[in-house]
Structures are given as C-alpha cells and as structure tokens.
Amino acid sequence: MPMTRTWLSIRVDLVEGHGEHLWPRPGRIFAAARTHTFSQLANAIDDGFARWDRAHLHQFELADGTRLTTPYEDWEELGPALDDRRTRLGRLRPGEQFVYEFDFGDSWNHLCTVGPERIDPEEELGVIPAKPLPYWGWGVIPDAYLRRWDGDDGEHRPPRDPGLSDLPPLRPGWGSRGYR
C-alpha cells in the first residue's frame, strides 16, 4: 500500500556563521514526519551540514517568537523555551519559516522553510527513515571552526599541495610515480 503524502519537506539555508554572511547560501532539503521532534530535526541539520562537535547549544525560533531548545543547566537564563525533545514538527504549517541556530558563540543561523506541499518519503528518498533525513542539497559547507586542512590552527599558511604523490598507489596517477 503506497504511503500518502504526509511528511514535511523542510528547506534549510545556512545564512551566516562565525561573523560572516554566506553567499551563495549552502542548503539542504529534509524529509521529516510530523511526529519527529525539533531535537531530531536539529540533529539531522547538524549531520547535513557536517557538524561533529555537538557540545554546542542550539535553538529554534519560530516566527511567533516561540523558542525551542534542549534543556541544559542554565537554560532559563535565555528566557522561556519549549523542550525541543518533546515538541513535534506537526505544529509547523506549509510555507512557515523559522530559524535554527547552532552554537550560540559562532551563531550558525539557518533559515528553515516548510515546503508548500507534503511529501511521500518513499517516493522522495526511496525509504521511510526513522529520523529526519536530507534528500537534496547544494553549496560548500564551511567547517564550524573555519579549518581548511587537518591541523589548521588559523595562523599558518596551508601546506604545499603534493598533488597526488602523497597517496598510496591504489589508483592510476596516485603515488610517487603519479602526479608531479
């Protein structure tokens, strides 16, 4: 029996972070069930934008001013908020826009827009995922700490490009006999 179009399609554009506005804006489109929570959507967004350091706080802010976040020790200092682990995405309406902020220090802010029509996840993704999942995307995703290579401390020039000579000879052109 085919699934009906009951899931949300949520477009997420990364607008700014680390004090910089991004243009063109990288983005992802997520499939999410109305029964999924905002916390699950936050995790999916962080996965979709290649964030592995999850020690940072996050929040959603809806157009009506409602804030949602995962409670932490001093969470009430930031003002009233709903627990995003208990609040379901079913409260969202087609066309609604809201903000997702990751890391209050670097303020990686995303504009989230609920698609105008519901989708069938099996038709869009080929599966029915257990959690929100991106199914389309574009753009260059900046590193959360603006690192450009392994070991980048922000103070040194990039290492010399070895071409392909530093790779094991597992592919044509790789290794010491390859690129010079």
Long-range contacts (C-beta under 8 A, 24 or more apart in sequence): 2-120, 2-122, 3-120, 3-121, 3-122, 3-123, 3-128, 4-120, 5-117, 5-118, 5-119, 5-120, 6-33, 6-34, 6-118, 6-120, 7-31, 7-32, 7-33, 7-34, 7-118, 7-119, 7-120, 7-121, 8-32, 8-33, 8-34, 8-89, 8-92, 8-114, 8-115, 8-118, 8-119, 9-114, 9-115, 9-117, 9-118, 9-119, 9-124, 10-41, 10-89, 10-92, 10-112, 10-113, 10-114, 10-115, 10-132, 11-112, 11-113, 11-115, 12-45, 12-48, 12-100, 12-110, 12-111, 12-112, 12-113, 13-110, 13-111, 13-113, 14-49, 14-108, 14-109, 14-110, 14-139, 14-141, 14-142, 15-109, 15-110, 15-111, 16-107, 16-108, 16-109, 17-102, 17-103, 17-106, 17-107, 17-108, 17-109, 17-142, 17-144, 18-106, 18-107, 18-108, 18-142, 18-144, 18-146, 19-106, 22-142, 24-139, 25-139, 26-137, 26-138, 26-139, 26-140, 26-141, 26-142, 27-137, 27-138, 27-139, 28-134, 28-136, 28-137, 29-115, 29-134, 29-135, 29-136, 29-137, 30-132, 30-133, 30-134, 30-135, 31-119, 31-121, 31-124, 31-125, 31-129, 31-132, 31-133, 31-134, 31-135, 32-89, 32-132, 32-133, 33-89, 33-121, 33-132, 34-88, 34-89, 34-90, 34-92, 35-88, 35-89, 35-90, 36-88, 36-89, 36-131, 36-132, 37-84, 37-85, 37-86, 37-87, 37-88, 37-89, 38-68, 38-84, 38-85, 38-87, 38-88, 38-89, 39-70, 39-84, 39-85, 40-131, 40-132, 41-89, 41-100, 41-132, 42-70, 42-84, 42-100, 42-102, 43-131, 43-132, 44-131, 44-132, 44-133, 44-134, 45-100, 45-102, 45-110, 46-102, 47-134, 48-134, 48-137, 49-102, 49-108, 49-110, 49-141, 50-141, 50-143, 51-102, 51-144, 53-144, 53-145, 56-102, 56-103, 56-104, 56-105, 56-106, 57-103, 57-104, 58-100, 58-101, 58-102, 58-103, 59-84, 59-100, 59-101, 59-104, 60-84, 60-98, 60-99, 60-100, 60-101, 60-112, 61-98, 61-99, 61-101, 62-96, 62-98, 63-96, 63-97, 63-98, 89-132, 94-118, 102-144, 103-144, 106-144, 108-144
